[in-house]
Amino acid sequence: MTRTLNDQHEETYQQFKDLVNMQPQELADWLETDESKSVGYVRDGEDESVGHQSGESIVQIKRTNKADLTDQQIEHMNKVCHYIKRHTAQRPEGDIAETDWCYSLKNWGHDPTK
């Protein structure tokens, strides 16, 4: 059975598609870098940042057919959209290419240098 998204989920899907500008393999490769692993909030008892974990989920979401997305994936897509919007609004001045701000956004699938 093919799933169709309700209006709210469709809006989330479209925002996610617009905001997450890294391709799945590009993001997967980025997540392997020291820069990716050097930024973000790490919860007590964990060894990986929230953003890095999010990036891994985003890779899976981007590799999932739209009709096969789960409610949990759509919920995460919504979280990603909110994070990217909030974080891009805090853009620092100057060259952002090698900043923690840029690295953090890339962990969430958005490369602000594009």
Backbone as CSV, one residue per row, in Angstrom:
resi,resn,N_x,N_y,N_z,CA_x,CA_y,CA_z,C_x,C_y,C_z
1,MET,0.836,-1.181,0.000,0.000,0.000,0.000,0.880,1.245,0.000
2,THR,0.645,2.151,-0.903,1.415,3.380,-1.004,0.844,4.414,-0.047
3,ARG,1.728,5.017,0.699,1.316,6.025,1.671,1.339,7.405,1.021
4,THR,0.324,8.190,1.308,0.344,9.596,0.900,0.442,10.421,2.175
5,LEU,1.167,11.517,2.095,1.383,12.353,3.267,0.222,13.319,3.449
6,ASN,-0.162,13.550,4.709,-1.182,14.573,4.953,-0.555,15.944,4.697
7,ASP,-1.361,16.991,4.723,-0.886,18.327,4.353,0.288,18.783,5.218
8,GLN,0.208,18.550,6.524,1.278,18.977,7.422,2.565,18.212,7.122
9,HIS,2.462,16.931,6.904,3.647,16.122,6.589,4.212,16.495,5.221
10,GLU,3.345,16.810,4.282,3.799,17.233,2.957,4.576,18.542,3.060
11,GLU,4.107,19.461,3.895,4.805,20.732,4.103,6.186,20.477,4.721
12,THR,6.242,19.589,5.708,7.522,19.228,6.326,8.446,18.615,5.289
13,TYR,7.915,17.719,4.472,8.709,17.066,3.432,9.317,18.095,2.482
14,GLN,8.510,19.058,2.041,8.987,20.071,1.098,10.040,20.977,1.736
15,GLN,9.819,21.389,2.988,10.801,22.215,3.691,12.113,21.462,3.849
16,PHE,12.027,20.208,4.234,13.210,19.371,4.409,13.976,19.275,3.097
17,LYS,13.239,19.046,2.028,13.850,18.923,0.700,14.567,20.220,0.306
18,ASP,13.986,21.363,0.672,14.588,22.663,0.357,15.791,22.985,1.254
19,LEU,15.701,22.667,2.531,16.731,23.066,3.495,17.930,22.120,3.548
20,VAL,17.680,20.836,3.384,18.767,19.851,3.438,19.382,19.785,2.044
21,ASN,20.483,20.514,1.853,21.063,20.666,0.520,22.278,19.767,0.271
22,MET,22.498,18.806,1.153,23.586,17.841,0.940,22.981,16.515,0.492
23,GLN,23.635,15.888,-0.476,23.195,14.581,-0.956,23.571,13.519,0.085
24,PRO,22.876,12.374,0.088,23.132,11.361,1.115,24.609,10.939,1.224
25,GLN,25.257,10.660,0.112,26.654,10.216,0.182,27.571,11.352,0.611
26,GLU,27.267,12.560,0.164,28.037,13.740,0.565,27.963,13.923,2.088
27,LEU,26.773,13.783,2.642,26.590,13.907,4.087,27.266,12.751,4.820
28,ALA,27.113,11.546,4.312,27.754,10.382,4.940,29.270,10.562,4.977
29,ASP,29.843,11.048,3.888,31.289,11.297,3.840,31.684,12.382,4.840
30,TRP,30.893,13.446,4.924,31.169,14.540,5.866,31.173,14.022,7.305
31,LEU,30.212,13.163,7.627,30.090,12.655,8.997,31.299,11.833,9.441
32,GLU,32.107,11.405,8.477,33.326,10.640,8.799,34.511,11.547,9.135
33,THR,34.371,12.852,8.921,35.507,13.762,9.113,35.693,14.142,10.585
34,ASP,36.910,14.527,10.927,37.203,15.006,12.278,36.423,16.282,12.577
35,GLU,36.265,17.144,11.556,35.531,18.393,11.745,34.084,18.122,12.153
36,SER,33.474,17.151,11.509,32.098,16.797,11.835,31.986,16.322,13.279
37,LYS,32.941,15.522,13.697,32.902,14.935,15.037,33.333,15.910,16.130
38,SER,33.869,17.076,15.722,34.421,18.022,16.694,33.396,19.006,17.248
39,VAL,32.183,19.010,16.706,31.205,20.018,17.111,29.920,19.386,17.639
40,GLY,29.192,20.185,18.400,27.860,19.780,18.819,27.772,19.374,20.270
41,TYR,26.545,19.355,20.737,26.222,18.992,22.111,26.214,17.472,22.245
42,VAL,26.944,16.975,23.253,26.984,15.537,23.534,26.237,15.306,24.846
43,ARG,25.197,14.488,24.799,24.420,14.163,26.000,25.275,13.333,26.959
44,ASP,24.974,13.468,28.244,25.675,12.680,29.256,25.575,11.197,28.928
45,GLY,26.701,10.505,29.017,26.725,9.070,28.791,26.825,8.666,27.332
46,GLU,26.868,9.636,26.423,26.986,9.320,25.011,28.319,9.842,24.486
47,ASP,28.766,9.291,23.377,30.057,9.717,22.823,29.910,10.387,21.459
48,GLU,28.654,10.631,21.063,28.388,11.230,19.750,27.436,12.399,19.948
49,SER,27.696,13.512,19.255,26.843,14.692,19.410,25.454,14.452,18.832
50,VAL,24.522,15.252,19.311,23.148,15.190,18.833,23.103,15.448,17.325
51,GLY,23.865,16.448,16.874,23.887,16.776,15.449,24.457,15.655,14.594
52,HIS,25.486,14.986,15.106,26.092,13.878,14.361,25.088,12.730,14.237
53,GLN,24.394,12.440,15.332,23.350,11.410,15.293,22.264,11.803,14.293
54,SER,21.899,13.086,14.308,20.887,13.576,13.383,21.331,13.364,11.940
55,GLY,22.595,13.672,11.660,23.121,13.496,10.312,22.978,12.074,9.813
56,GLU,23.236,11.117,10.717,23.093,9.703,10.326,21.635,9.386,9.989
57,SER,20.704,9.957,10.756,19.285,9.751,10.471,18.887,10.405,9.149
58,ILE,19.459,11.578,8.883,19.146,12.293,7.646,19.593,11.493,6.425
59,VAL,20.753,10.869,6.509,21.231,10.028,5.403,20.190,8.943,5.103
60,GLN,19.685,8.299,6.154,18.690,7.240,5.953,17.384,7.801,5.384
61,ILE,16.960,8.958,5.897,15.727,9.583,5.403,15.859,9.907,3.916
62,LYS,16.995,10.478,3.535,17.181,10.868,2.129,17.268,9.643,1.213
63,ARG,17.577,8.509,1.773,17.648,7.267,0.982,16.329,6.493,1.014
64,THR,15.320,7.071,1.653,14.011,6.423,1.771,13.052,7.057,0.767
65,ASN,12.294,6.233,0.084,11.269,6.747,-0.827,10.231,7.519,-0.022
66,LYS,9.736,8.587,-0.595,8.756,9.445,0.083,7.588,8.631,0.634
67,ALA,7.061,7.726,-0.135,5.896,6.937,0.278,6.214,5.969,1.417
68,ASP,7.504,5.724,1.659,7.906,4.773,2.686,8.378,5.435,3.980
69,LEU,8.300,6.759,4.049,8.731,7.456,5.258,7.840,7.095,6.440
70,THR,8.468,6.875,7.587,7.713,6.567,8.800,7.336,7.859,9.521
71,ASP,6.391,7.757,10.445,6.028,8.921,11.258,7.238,9.431,12.026
72,GLN,8.075,8.526,12.506,9.284,8.914,13.243,10.245,9.689,12.331
73,GLN,10.390,9.263,11.094,11.252,9.978,10.158,10.700,11.365,9.842
74,ILE,9.394,11.466,9.661,8.786,12.764,9.378,8.953,13.691,10.584
75,GLU,8.813,13.146,11.770,9.026,13.933,12.984,10.471,14.450,13.038
76,HIS,11.423,13.596,12.669,12.819,14.031,12.661,13.057,15.079,11.568
77,MET,12.419,14.917,10.433,12.539,15.908,9.356,12.078,17.278,9.846
78,ASN,11.002,17.302,10.612,10.487,18.549,11.158,11.506,19.162,12.125
79,LYS,12.110,18.337,12.959,13.133,18.800,13.899,14.329,19.387,13.143
80,VAL,14.737,18.714,12.078,15.859,19.180,11.253,15.551,20.550,10.653
81,CYS,14.349,20.710,10.120,13.953,21.990,9.515,14.018,23.114,10.540
82,HIS,13.487,22.863,11.731,13.508,23.883,12.782,14.939,24.220,13.180
83,TYR,15.782,23.210,13.305,17.181,23.454,13.681,17.883,24.307,12.621
84,ILE,17.739,23.933,11.365,18.421,24.660,10.282,17.949,26.112,10.236
85,LYS,16.641,26.338,10.340,16.124,27.711,10.314,16.671,28.524,11.485
86,ARG,16.646,27.951,12.673,17.123,28.641,13.871,18.618,28.933,13.774
87,HIS,19.372,27.963,13.328,20.827,28.089,13.283,21.285,29.041,12.173
88,THR,20.644,28.996,11.008,21.052,29.898,9.927,20.758,31.353,10.285
89,ALA,19.779,31.585,11.139,19.463,32.950,11.575,20.578,33.532,12.450
90,GLN,21.465,32.673,12.947,22.566,33.100,13.819,23.896,33.162,13.066
91,ARG,23.845,33.352,11.766,25.049,33.346,10.934,26.074,34.365,11.442
92,PRO,27.296,33.914,11.684,28.343,34.855,12.105,28.837,35.676,10.912
93,GLU,29.508,36.760,11.211,30.061,37.594,10.151,31.351,36.981,9.637
94,GLY,31.729,37.359,8.430,32.996,36.916,7.860,32.893,35.577,7.159
95,ASP,34.062,35.004,6.893,34.161,33.723,6.205,33.689,32.614,7.143
96,ILE,32.656,31.914,6.759,32.066,30.889,7.627,32.529,29.472,7.291
97,ALA,33.331,29.323,6.243,33.658,27.994,5.707,34.262,27.044,6.738
98,GLU,35.124,27.527,7.594,35.797,26.630,8.546,35.437,26.991,9.983
99,THR,34.155,27.230,10.212,33.693,27.579,11.557,32.873,26.443,12.159
100,ASP,32.822,26.409,13.476,31.980,25.421,14.148,30.520,25.586,13.724
101,TRP,30.113,26.839,13.478,28.747,27.120,13.037,28.452,26.377,11.730
102,CYS,29.371,26.475,10.792,29.213,25.795,9.500,29.242,24.273,9.684
103,TYR,30.184,23.793,10.476,30.316,22.351,10.695,29.045,21.780,11.322
104,SER,28.487,22.514,12.270,27.268,22.056,12.925,26.115,21.957,11.935
105,LEU,25.942,22.977,11.113,24.887,22.941,10.101,25.080,21.778,9.132
106,LYS,26.311,21.523,8.754,26.567,20.414,7.830,26.196,19.080,8.473
107,ASN,26.389,18.949,9.787,25.972,17.724,10.464,24.464,17.512,10.338
108,TRP,23.728,18.610,10.204,22.272,18.556,10.066,21.860,18.580,8.593
109,GLY,22.827,18.377,7.670,22.508,18.226,6.253,22.434,19.499,5.449
110,HIS,22.793,20.647,6.054,22.726,21.916,5.346,24.141,22.506,5.237
111,ASP,24.617,22.644,4.013,25.927,23.254,3.785,25.702,24.721,3.439
112,PRO,26.007,25.631,4.386,25.736,27.055,4.149,26.696,27.692,3.144
113,THR,27.711,26.962,2.699,28.637,27.507,1.705,28.139,27.289,0.292
114,LYS,27.041,26.566,0.139,26.488,26.306,-1.205,25.604,27.466,-1.640
